[in-house]
Amino acid sequence: MTFIRDPCGIACLVITYGAVFYADYVVLRWIILQTMEASIWAPIHVVLFNTIVFLLCMSHLKAVLSDPGRIPLPANRLDFSDLHTTGKNNNDGGSEWTVCTRCETYRPPRAHHCRICKRCIRRMDHHCPWINNCVGERNQKFFLQFLFYVGTLSLYSVGMVGYSFVYPCDGCNLTTLETQTRMLHSVILLLESALFGLFVLAIMVDQIHAILHDETAVEAVQLKGKGLQRSSRREFRLFAEVFGRGHPACWLLPCTSFNSSPRYNDIPLLMSYEV
């Protein structure tokens, strides 16, 4: 379990949970209870909506608190003074072990240094302030689950607001103030859902593109600059490397352990050496 003390990341966490719980409050208090109080669909929507909220929070907490794939530091400090003076540091993200002069340690292929986490991360894609953590080999699955559930919740919220506009509760004894308050909350929720929905959709498309092309965002920039391209593999295998060897039906469950993933133990870390 890890937590990065980054002010920007902490602020984004507060905004994220504030937006989620605000959507839950508006849907339950001002839409379901105000427009469906006598309908059999009211408890069904309550259960479904809060189930998505629960899965969203679980996947987000997993992405926030999970180790993204930090490279362990050696027990004994190594001498990389010559690399500091010459400035030579192989960081091409290729298939060879490289040296990180910031961590002063060796790192496996496709590992990169994060200036915010101050550690090298295996298959680092980027540092995301919305999870206050890096998106790397060990938590990319939870990050994608978080994006999926945010998009689902946004779409669900838009649908509920649209329903309340089309089928208002004419038989409900609402005061003018209550009607205006419900309308105000509904408009705010509609704008919030559209904003977050489009935002996570763009990120999810970028993440799926990266998975299908077997490259992270960092590697995409490096390979583009060198005119290289990674070899393509079957799509199912590429997704299985992120979500694990379990059945695809379990890929959206944040309770599934990462240890089922086939790629984390592909290269033993050479961190037991002594100087």
Backbone bond lengths (Angstrom), bond angles and torsions (degrees), N, CA, C in turn:
res aa  C-N    CA-C-N  psi(-1)  N-CA   C-N-CA  omega(-1)  CA-C   N-CA-C  phi
1 M - - - 1.457 - - 1.520 109.46 -
2 T 1.322 116.91 128.60 1.454 122.00 -178.05 1.527 109.47 -132.93
3 F 1.337 115.45 154.83 1.458 120.35 175.32 1.521 107.78 -148.16
4 I 1.336 115.73 125.33 1.464 121.81 -178.20 1.521 108.94 -90.45
5 R 1.309 117.52 127.25 1.464 121.71 179.54 1.530 109.55 -88.40
6 D 1.325 115.61 68.74 1.456 122.29 178.89 1.525 108.32 -108.56
7 P 1.337 119.25 121.33 1.473 120.72 -176.77 1.526 113.16 -57.05
8 C 1.334 117.23 -40.98 1.465 120.34 179.48 1.524 110.34 -64.69
9 G 1.320 117.06 -43.13 1.454 120.39 179.65 1.515 112.35 -65.26
10 I 1.338 116.80 -41.31 1.464 120.11 179.12 1.527 110.70 -64.03
11 A 1.342 116.63 -39.80 1.465 120.17 177.74 1.527 110.72 -63.46
12 C 1.336 117.32 -39.08 1.461 120.63 178.42 1.525 111.60 -67.43
13 L 1.333 117.22 -34.21 1.463 119.94 176.03 1.526 110.64 -63.29
14 V 1.332 117.04 -43.31 1.458 121.29 179.41 1.528 110.23 -62.76
15 I 1.330 116.67 -42.94 1.466 120.74 179.29 1.528 110.61 -64.06
16 T 1.329 116.17 -41.53 1.472 120.30 -178.45 1.517 111.74 -61.40
17 Y 1.339 116.74 -52.82 1.461 119.70 -178.23 1.528 111.74 -70.24
18 G 1.331 116.92 -31.58 1.460 119.10 175.28 1.518 111.63 -63.16
19 A 1.350 116.76 -42.27 1.464 120.69 179.53 1.524 111.34 -67.68
20 V 1.332 117.22 -39.66 1.467 120.66 -179.10 1.522 110.89 -66.02
21 F 1.327 116.86 -48.40 1.465 119.67 -177.27 1.526 111.76 -72.05
22 Y 1.326 116.81 -27.71 1.467 119.30 174.72 1.531 109.85 -66.88
23 A 1.351 116.68 -42.76 1.465 120.19 177.48 1.521 110.45 -61.87
24 D 1.331 117.39 -40.36 1.457 120.86 178.90 1.528 110.52 -64.31
25 Y 1.307 116.65 -41.33 1.470 121.11 179.71 1.519 111.36 -63.98
26 V 1.331 117.29 -46.14 1.467 120.83 -177.47 1.519 111.20 -65.50
27 V 1.334 116.70 -45.11 1.462 120.06 -178.08 1.530 111.00 -63.95
28 L 1.328 116.38 -44.29 1.464 119.47 -178.07 1.528 112.10 -73.29
29 R 1.326 116.03 -49.42 1.480 119.90 -172.06 1.528 112.95 -79.50
30 W 1.334 117.89 -42.62 1.454 119.70 -169.79 1.523 114.73 -107.34
31 I 1.327 117.23 -8.68 1.470 118.52 178.42 1.522 110.86 -114.07
32 I 1.337 116.45 -59.04 1.466 119.13 -176.79 1.524 111.21 -67.20
33 L 1.337 118.12 -50.68 1.460 120.93 -177.29 1.521 112.91 -71.21
34 Q 1.346 117.28 -22.45 1.460 119.89 -177.58 1.519 113.21 -94.80
35 T 1.327 117.32 -28.54 1.467 119.90 -175.69 1.522 113.69 -115.82
36 M 1.361 118.23 -12.13 1.465 120.28 -177.44 1.523 112.24 -130.95
37 E 1.298 117.09 23.89 1.457 119.40 -173.01 1.528 113.16 -61.79
38 A 1.330 117.97 -27.03 1.468 120.90 -179.65 1.523 112.32 -105.95
39 S 1.316 116.99 9.81 1.465 120.87 -176.37 1.522 110.84 -98.58
40 I 1.336 116.10 148.14 1.462 120.43 176.73 1.517 111.59 -70.91
41 W 1.356 116.38 -17.49 1.458 120.64 -179.92 1.528 112.64 -76.65
42 A 1.316 117.78 -15.75 1.466 120.65 -177.75 1.528 112.68 -58.37
43 P 1.343 120.13 -54.54 1.475 118.78 179.38 1.531 112.72 -65.16
44 I 1.331 116.74 -30.85 1.473 119.40 179.11 1.525 110.08 -65.07
45 H 1.334 116.35 -45.21 1.469 119.77 178.58 1.533 111.19 -66.43
46 V 1.311 117.27 -35.34 1.469 120.07 177.93 1.527 110.70 -61.72
47 V 1.328 116.11 -45.48 1.462 120.45 -179.08 1.521 110.85 -67.70
48 L 1.323 118.04 -46.36 1.465 121.40 -177.93 1.520 111.47 -64.15
49 F 1.327 116.26 -46.56 1.462 119.30 -177.07 1.527 111.18 -63.90
50 N 1.332 116.58 -43.85 1.460 119.09 -178.85 1.529 112.24 -73.63
51 T 1.318 117.65 -24.23 1.464 119.48 173.28 1.524 110.34 -65.57
52 I 1.334 116.30 -42.52 1.465 119.64 177.25 1.518 110.63 -64.86
53 V 1.326 117.20 -40.54 1.471 120.71 177.17 1.522 110.47 -60.65
54 F 1.320 116.59 -42.80 1.469 120.62 179.74 1.520 111.29 -63.28
55 L 1.329 117.81 -46.62 1.464 121.25 179.35 1.518 111.11 -65.15
56 L 1.325 116.71 -36.27 1.472 120.48 177.14 1.520 110.35 -62.63
57 C 1.326 116.65 -48.35 1.469 120.22 -178.90 1.526 111.54 -64.97
58 M 1.329 117.28 -38.75 1.460 120.40 179.26 1.516 111.46 -64.08
59 S 1.332 116.37 -47.56 1.464 119.44 -179.88 1.520 111.19 -65.95
60 H 1.325 116.97 -36.16 1.465 119.72 179.01 1.523 111.22 -67.31
61 L 1.329 116.95 -44.78 1.462 119.86 178.17 1.524 111.15 -62.28
62 K 1.334 117.15 -38.15 1.465 120.39 176.62 1.528 110.72 -61.88
63 A 1.335 116.02 -43.32 1.465 119.97 -179.77 1.523 111.49 -67.38
64 V 1.341 116.41 -34.53 1.468 120.92 -178.59 1.519 111.47 -73.46
65 L 1.336 116.79 -45.78 1.461 121.14 -170.41 1.525 113.95 -95.01
66 S 1.321 118.37 -12.25 1.461 120.14 -178.70 1.523 111.26 -76.49
67 D 1.312 114.82 149.78 1.456 121.19 172.37 1.524 107.89 -71.38
68 P 1.343 119.10 117.25 1.465 119.82 -177.83 1.524 113.76 -71.89
69 G 1.312 116.68 -6.25 1.462 120.51 -178.30 1.519 111.88 122.16
70 R 1.327 116.22 41.39 1.459 120.30 -179.27 1.516 110.65 -64.69
71 I 1.327 115.15 138.98 1.463 121.40 177.13 1.525 108.20 -79.02
72 P 1.335 118.62 121.65 1.474 120.10 179.39 1.528 111.05 -60.50
73 L 1.312 115.59 141.05 1.455 120.37 176.49 1.525 109.35 -81.12
74 P 1.326 118.27 146.02 1.470 120.59 -178.69 1.517 111.19 -67.34
75 A 1.320 115.10 152.88 1.465 120.17 179.86 1.521 110.83 -65.11
76 N 1.321 116.54 -33.75 1.462 121.27 179.77 1.521 109.45 -115.79
77 R 1.323 115.43 137.04 1.454 121.50 -179.34 1.520 110.18 -65.60
78 L 1.345 115.88 133.05 1.456 121.27 178.07 1.513 109.82 -95.54
79 D 1.320 115.57 158.23 1.456 121.52 -178.51 1.527 109.38 -98.35
80 F 1.339 115.76 104.89 1.459 121.40 176.84 1.531 110.21 -116.36
81 S 1.324 115.79 30.25 1.462 119.50 -177.11 1.526 112.12 -61.97
82 D 1.355 116.45 -32.99 1.454 118.78 179.98 1.522 111.61 -67.79
83 L 1.331 116.87 -32.96 1.459 119.77 178.29 1.521 110.75 -72.71
84 H 1.349 116.94 -34.22 1.460 120.16 177.73 1.526 110.59 -63.78
85 T 1.319 116.47 -39.42 1.462 119.91 -176.76 1.527 112.32 -78.03
86 T 1.336 116.61 -37.23 1.467 118.96 -178.89 1.517 112.29 -85.40
87 G 1.352 116.52 -21.59 1.458 119.80 -179.93 1.506 113.27 77.00
88 K 1.346 118.28 11.65 1.451 121.19 -179.63 1.526 109.23 -85.42
89 N 1.307 114.15 125.60 1.460 119.12 179.93 1.508 108.28 -154.03
90 N 1.316 115.72 111.82 1.454 120.31 -178.97 1.518 109.49 -74.92
91 N 1.332 115.54 110.10 1.462 120.19 -177.28 1.513 109.91 -134.97
92 D 1.337 116.67 46.38 1.454 119.73 -175.76 1.516 112.58 -89.64
93 G 1.353 117.60 -2.65 1.449 119.52 178.91 1.513 113.11 66.66
94 G 1.328 117.51 26.06 1.454 121.62 -177.54 1.500 112.21 -84.25
95 S 1.340 115.39 -148.03 1.457 120.70 -174.39 1.520 112.56 -101.52
96 E 1.325 117.65 12.16 1.460 121.39 -178.37 1.520 110.09 -113.98
97 W 1.338 114.47 153.64 1.462 119.54 172.79 1.515 109.14 -66.04
98 T 1.327 117.09 141.13 1.447 122.33 -179.14 1.526 109.90 -124.27
99 V 1.320 116.01 177.10 1.462 122.60 179.87 1.521 108.72 -117.86
100 C 1.325 116.42 131.18 1.454 121.51 174.38 1.525 108.19 -103.27
101 T 1.329 116.37 115.56 1.461 119.74 -178.49 1.526 111.61 -75.98
102 R 1.340 117.71 -16.94 1.466 119.63 177.93 1.530 110.16 -77.49
103 C 1.340 115.94 -47.18 1.467 119.83 177.18 1.526 111.65 -82.11
104 E 1.333 116.17 -15.73 1.457 122.70 -176.36 1.525 110.65 54.12
105 T 1.316 114.36 56.17 1.451 120.65 178.90 1.524 109.41 -156.41
106 Y 1.329 115.38 168.35 1.455 120.99 173.52 1.523 108.78 -84.77
107 R 1.316 115.13 152.08 1.457 120.14 177.90 1.521 109.82 -137.51
108 P 1.333 117.23 148.81 1.463 120.98 -177.42 1.524 111.56 -73.86
109 P 1.323 116.86 172.14 1.468 119.90 178.53 1.524 112.40 -57.28
110 R 1.328 115.84 146.28 1.460 124.82 175.21 1.522 112.79 65.92
111 A 1.334 116.61 23.38 1.465 121.04 173.88 1.522 108.46 -101.52
112 H 1.330 116.09 146.26 1.457 120.91 -177.81 1.522 109.61 -138.95
113 H 1.334 114.95 157.11 1.462 120.89 -177.16 1.522 109.96 -91.71
114 C 1.339 116.12 134.66 1.462 122.15 175.86 1.525 108.31 -103.96
115 R 1.300 115.77 124.51 1.466 119.79 -177.65 1.528 112.20 -73.19
116 I 1.347 117.68 -21.36 1.460 120.43 179.40 1.529 110.53 -84.81
117 C 1.332 115.90 -46.66 1.468 119.81 177.48 1.520 111.75 -75.08
118 K 1.346 116.03 -19.80 1.468 122.33 -179.41 1.530 111.82 60.20
119 R 1.323 115.90 34.38 1.453 121.96 176.44 1.521 109.42 -146.38
120 C 1.328 115.38 159.87 1.454 120.76 174.20 1.527 108.56 -84.56
121 I 1.323 116.04 137.52 1.465 122.83 -175.68 1.528 109.14 -120.31
122 R 1.335 115.32 131.85 1.461 120.19 175.73 1.524 110.09 -66.91
123 R 1.342 115.54 130.37 1.465 122.60 -179.97 1.529 111.49 47.22
124 M 1.308 116.11 48.54 1.460 120.57 179.36 1.524 109.69 -66.68
125 D 1.330 115.82 125.94 1.464 120.49 175.93 1.524 110.31 -90.93
126 H 1.322 116.35 -53.93 1.462 121.61 176.42 1.521 108.05 -170.08
127 H 1.324 115.47 166.16 1.467 119.91 172.97 1.517 107.53 -95.05
128 C 1.327 116.36 120.24 1.465 121.50 -175.41 1.529 110.12 -104.48
129 P 1.323 118.59 117.67 1.473 119.39 178.90 1.522 112.64 -67.70
130 W 1.351 118.13 -21.26 1.467 120.29 -177.87 1.521 111.97 -73.39
131 I 1.318 117.89 -17.85 1.462 120.70 171.65 1.529 110.33 -115.51
132 N 1.335 116.51 2.53 1.465 122.07 179.57 1.527 110.74 50.39
133 N 1.317 115.90 42.36 1.453 120.79 -177.18 1.525 108.59 -162.70
134 C 1.313 115.50 165.25 1.454 119.53 173.34 1.523 109.82 -77.59
135 V 1.314 116.00 150.37 1.462 121.32 170.03 1.526 106.08 -96.69
136 G 1.317 115.71 107.91 1.456 121.09 -175.65 1.507 111.79 -133.07
137 E 1.325 114.71 -162.54 1.454 120.96 -173.68 1.520 113.89 -59.97
138 R 1.310 117.35 -37.14 1.464 120.28 -171.54 1.521 114.64 -92.88
139 N 1.332 119.10 -11.22 1.467 119.01 -179.11 1.523 113.64 -131.01
140 Q 1.332 118.15 7.55 1.463 119.64 177.72 1.525 111.03 -61.46
141 K 1.320 116.07 -35.11 1.463 120.75 177.41 1.529 110.71 -58.26
142 F 1.327 117.67 -49.14 1.458 121.21 -178.70 1.524 111.17 -66.87
143 F 1.324 116.88 -33.69 1.457 120.55 177.59 1.526 110.75 -64.45
144 L 1.341 117.05 -42.86 1.461 120.72 177.73 1.530 111.13 -66.41
145 Q 1.323 116.89 -38.16 1.462 119.72 176.05 1.524 110.64 -62.45
146 F 1.312 116.57 -42.25 1.464 120.93 178.04 1.526 110.87 -59.74
147 L 1.333 117.57 -45.59 1.458 121.00 178.12 1.527 111.33 -61.01
148 F 1.327 115.99 -42.34 1.460 120.20 -179.03 1.525 111.59 -62.12
149 Y 1.328 116.46 -45.34 1.466 119.41 -177.14 1.528 111.98 -73.47
150 V 1.326 118.02 -30.45 1.466 119.47 173.99 1.524 109.73 -65.54
151 G 1.336 116.66 -44.07 1.457 119.34 177.27 1.514 112.47 -62.95
152 T 1.342 116.42 -41.31 1.469 120.36 178.52 1.523 111.32 -64.26
153 L 1.343 116.21 -43.29 1.463 120.01 179.77 1.522 110.99 -65.32
154 S 1.323 117.26 -38.26 1.462 120.67 178.95 1.525 110.65 -64.31
155 L 1.334 116.00 -44.18 1.463 119.88 179.06 1.529 111.02 -65.04
156 Y 1.313 116.37 -40.97 1.469 121.62 178.28 1.530 110.04 -61.74
157 S 1.324 116.75 -44.07 1.468 121.00 -179.16 1.519 111.19 -63.94
158 V 1.327 116.69 -42.25 1.467 119.96 178.03 1.526 110.17 -61.49
159 G 1.332 116.54 -41.39 1.456 120.46 178.30 1.520 112.64 -63.26
160 M 1.338 116.70 -40.84 1.456 120.48 179.92 1.532 111.02 -67.80
161 V 1.321 116.84 -40.36 1.466 119.78 177.77 1.524 110.10 -65.16
162 G 1.338 116.32 -43.33 1.452 119.56 178.14 1.522 112.01 -60.75
163 Y 1.326 116.61 -39.93 1.472 120.56 178.03 1.531 110.85 -62.65
164 S 1.327 116.25 -42.65 1.471 119.43 -178.87 1.521 111.78 -66.55
165 F 1.341 117.77 -27.19 1.456 120.77 176.96 1.530 111.26 -76.09
166 V 1.344 115.44 -39.89 1.460 119.93 -176.57 1.518 111.53 -78.24
167 Y 1.351 116.50 -39.94 1.464 121.37 -177.63 1.524 110.31 -121.50
168 P 1.319 117.66 72.69 1.469 119.05 176.94 1.526 110.52 -70.25
169 C 1.294 114.31 157.38 1.470 119.83 -178.79 1.529 108.60 -82.65
170 D 1.323 115.13 92.23 1.466 118.91 -177.95 1.526 112.43 -69.68
171 G 1.347 116.34 -29.12 1.457 119.39 -177.68 1.507 114.17 -83.79
172 C 1.332 117.00 -5.07 1.470 120.67 -178.10 1.526 109.58 -78.68
173 N 1.297 115.41 139.90 1.462 120.37 178.50 1.523 109.48 -88.77
174 L 1.324 115.19 82.62 1.453 120.85 -178.76 1.516 109.46 -105.97
175 T 1.306 115.14 137.86 1.455 119.70 175.04 1.520 109.65 -75.34
176 T 1.297 115.40 167.12 1.468 119.99 178.86 1.520 110.50 -62.21
177 L 1.334 116.78 -38.89 1.459 120.64 179.17 1.529 111.02 -63.73
178 E 1.335 117.48 -42.47 1.467 121.23 179.60 1.526 110.77 -65.25
179 T 1.327 116.47 -40.34 1.468 120.04 178.69 1.526 110.91 -64.00
180 Q 1.310 116.82 -43.72 1.463 120.46 179.42 1.525 111.37 -67.64
181 T 1.345 115.91 -37.44 1.463 119.13 178.30 1.520 111.15 -65.59
182 R 1.333 116.73 -42.48 1.474 119.79 177.77 1.516 111.10 -62.62
183 M 1.310 117.30 -40.07 1.456 121.39 179.22 1.523 110.72 -64.52
184 L 1.329 116.50 -41.89 1.469 120.15 179.92 1.516 111.09 -64.25
185 H 1.336 117.10 -47.73 1.460 120.81 178.51 1.527 111.31 -61.98
186 S 1.312 117.15 -37.79 1.461 120.69 -179.15 1.523 111.27 -65.94
187 V 1.313 117.01 -41.26 1.472 120.54 178.88 1.525 110.62 -65.96
188 I 1.332 116.82 -43.65 1.469 120.28 178.70 1.527 110.09 -62.15
189 L 1.331 116.76 -43.74 1.468 120.32 179.06 1.520 111.15 -64.13
190 L 1.321 116.77 -37.85 1.460 120.50 178.69 1.527 111.03 -63.06
191 L 1.323 117.31 -44.19 1.461 121.10 178.10 1.523 111.04 -66.00
192 E 1.331 116.46 -43.32 1.465 120.71 178.74 1.522 111.55 -61.05
193 S 1.323 116.64 -44.61 1.461 121.02 -178.25 1.522 110.99 -65.84
194 A 1.326 116.99 -41.30 1.461 120.03 179.08 1.526 111.04 -65.06
195 L 1.333 116.68 -41.81 1.464 120.80 -178.94 1.521 111.53 -64.89
196 F 1.334 116.90 -52.68 1.460 120.97 -178.54 1.521 111.20 -68.86
197 G 1.335 117.60 -36.19 1.455 120.34 179.83 1.518 112.37 -62.70
198 L 1.322 117.12 -47.24 1.466 120.45 179.16 1.522 111.08 -67.28
199 F 1.330 116.20 -35.27 1.472 120.30 -179.37 1.526 111.24 -64.95
200 V 1.332 116.90 -49.47 1.463 119.40 -178.35 1.533 110.84 -71.34
201 L 1.341 117.78 -28.04 1.466 120.10 176.87 1.523 110.44 -63.40
202 A 1.333 116.12 -43.26 1.468 119.71 179.06 1.528 110.82 -64.16
203 I 1.338 117.23 -41.95 1.460 120.05 179.82 1.524 110.76 -67.77
204 M 1.338 117.49 -39.82 1.456 120.52 -179.00 1.531 111.27 -65.03
205 V 1.326 116.62 -40.51 1.469 119.87 176.79 1.521 110.29 -61.10
206 D 1.330 116.39 -41.61 1.459 120.13 178.55 1.521 111.50 -65.20
207 Q 1.334 117.83 -39.61 1.459 121.32 179.13 1.526 111.67 -67.10
208 I 1.330 117.24 -42.95 1.464 120.45 178.86 1.525 110.43 -64.91
209 H 1.321 116.52 -39.27 1.471 119.94 176.10 1.516 110.62 -60.90
210 A 1.338 116.57 -41.56 1.466 120.15 179.84 1.525 111.13 -65.08
211 I 1.333 116.91 -39.12 1.467 120.08 179.84 1.522 110.51 -66.63
212 L 1.322 116.81 -45.49 1.464 120.52 -177.26 1.526 112.03 -66.36
213 H 1.338 116.93 -27.77 1.462 120.86 178.13 1.525 112.46 -97.57
214 D 1.339 115.75 4.11 1.465 121.73 176.44 1.520 112.02 53.56
215 E 1.326 115.90 51.44 1.455 120.08 178.40 1.519 109.02 -152.79
216 T 1.315 115.43 147.36 1.454 121.18 175.77 1.521 109.44 -89.42
217 A 1.327 116.60 173.83 1.456 119.82 179.31 1.528 110.98 -64.08
218 V 1.336 116.57 -38.39 1.462 120.13 177.93 1.522 110.59 -64.45
219 E 1.320 116.94 -44.38 1.459 121.12 -179.24 1.521 111.79 -67.99
220 A 1.336 117.25 -32.87 1.459 120.36 179.34 1.524 110.88 -60.87
221 V 1.338 116.16 -40.89 1.462 120.17 178.25 1.527 110.75 -67.87
222 Q 1.345 116.55 -43.70 1.458 120.62 -178.64 1.525 111.85 -66.56
223 L 1.338 116.95 -44.64 1.461 120.09 -178.83 1.516 111.84 -69.17
224 K 1.335 116.65 -34.45 1.457 119.49 177.87 1.515 111.03 -65.95
225 G 1.332 115.41 -38.84 1.458 119.18 179.03 1.513 112.94 -66.62
226 K 1.335 116.90 -26.48 1.461 120.90 -179.03 1.528 112.18 -101.61
227 G 1.339 115.93 1.40 1.451 119.30 179.27 1.506 113.76 68.28
228 L 1.339 118.01 28.64 1.453 122.05 -178.15 1.526 110.21 -107.40
229 Q 1.302 115.14 166.09 1.452 121.21 177.61 1.511 109.33 -148.93
230 R 1.329 116.56 135.84 1.449 119.97 -178.83 1.529 110.61 -73.71
231 S 1.321 114.56 151.34 1.453 119.43 179.59 1.526 110.03 -67.54
232 S 1.333 116.15 141.65 1.458 121.28 -178.78 1.522 110.15 -85.58
233 R 1.327 116.07 147.53 1.456 122.78 176.55 1.519 108.42 -132.28
234 R 1.291 116.56 174.23 1.447 120.35 -178.57 1.527 110.23 -62.12
235 E 1.356 115.12 138.96 1.459 120.14 -174.65 1.527 112.05 -60.36
236 F 1.316 117.55 -41.05 1.455 119.58 -177.50 1.523 111.05 -61.73
237 R 1.331 116.73 -41.16 1.465 119.98 -179.64 1.517 110.64 -65.80
238 L 1.334 117.19 -37.03 1.458 120.14 179.98 1.525 110.71 -66.23
239 F 1.337 117.38 -41.31 1.458 120.16 177.48 1.520 110.92 -69.65
240 A 1.342 117.36 -35.03 1.462 120.71 179.01 1.521 111.03 -65.18
241 E 1.340 117.87 -30.04 1.461 120.51 177.67 1.521 111.44 -66.93
242 V 1.328 116.60 -27.10 1.459 120.52 179.02 1.519 111.51 -87.93
243 F 1.340 117.03 -45.36 1.458 121.42 -172.57 1.521 113.56 -94.62
244 G 1.325 118.83 -12.70 1.449 121.20 177.90 1.511 112.84 104.08
245 R 1.328 115.07 172.34 1.457 121.09 -176.15 1.525 113.45 -80.78
246 G 1.323 117.65 -4.03 1.457 120.50 -178.70 1.519 111.92 -66.23
247 H 1.328 115.63 174.25 1.457 121.18 179.84 1.528 109.90 -63.79
248 P 1.347 118.02 141.07 1.468 120.17 -179.78 1.520 113.90 -55.23
249 A 1.340 117.05 -25.61 1.463 119.59 178.35 1.522 111.92 -64.67
250 C 1.330 117.66 -19.95 1.468 122.37 -178.94 1.524 112.16 -96.96
251 W 1.316 118.07 1.03 1.455 120.32 -175.54 1.526 112.95 -66.63
252 L 1.315 118.06 -23.00 1.454 121.06 -178.73 1.520 112.74 -97.50
253 L 1.326 116.88 8.48 1.461 120.30 178.14 1.525 109.93 -95.17
254 P 1.331 118.25 115.41 1.472 120.32 -178.18 1.519 114.05 -70.24
255 C 1.349 117.98 -8.34 1.460 119.76 -179.53 1.521 111.77 -84.12
256 T 1.346 118.09 -10.83 1.451 120.89 -179.51 1.513 110.11 -68.56
257 S 1.332 116.46 134.07 1.457 121.38 -177.51 1.516 110.89 -72.56
258 F 1.339 115.65 144.13 1.460 120.51 177.31 1.518 112.01 -69.09
259 N 1.328 117.80 -22.56 1.458 120.98 -175.03 1.520 113.30 -58.74
260 S 1.349 117.11 -13.90 1.457 119.88 177.24 1.516 112.05 -78.13
261 S 1.332 117.48 -9.00 1.453 119.95 -179.66 1.516 110.43 -71.31
262 P 1.338 118.91 138.86 1.455 120.77 -173.86 1.514 114.82 -84.44
263 R 1.340 118.48 -8.78 1.450 116.66 -169.36 1.523 114.68 -103.53
264 Y 1.347 117.80 -12.10 1.457 117.78 -174.09 1.517 112.32 -67.87
265 N 1.320 118.07 -32.13 1.456 121.11 -178.20 1.528 112.30 -102.43
266 D 1.356 116.23 23.12 1.455 118.43 -176.29 1.516 112.19 -70.23
267 I 1.342 117.71 -30.17 1.460 121.44 -178.68 1.514 108.22 -131.27
268 P 1.308 119.54 116.92 1.466 120.61 -179.67 1.517 110.81 -66.23
269 L 1.315 116.17 133.93 1.446 120.60 178.98 1.520 109.86 -74.03
270 L 1.302 114.51 130.63 1.460 119.56 -178.25 1.516 109.75 -90.61
271 M 1.325 114.40 66.57 1.454 118.47 -176.23 1.525 112.60 -110.92
272 S 1.284 117.69 8.92 1.464 120.01 -178.29 1.529 112.06 -101.40
273 Y 1.344 115.25 7.90 1.450 117.95 -178.15 1.524 109.72 -74.44
274 E 1.314 115.93 160.25 1.457 121.68 176.57 1.510 108.70 -126.40
275 V 1.302 115.59 149.99 1.461 121.00 -179.22 1.526 108.21 -96.38
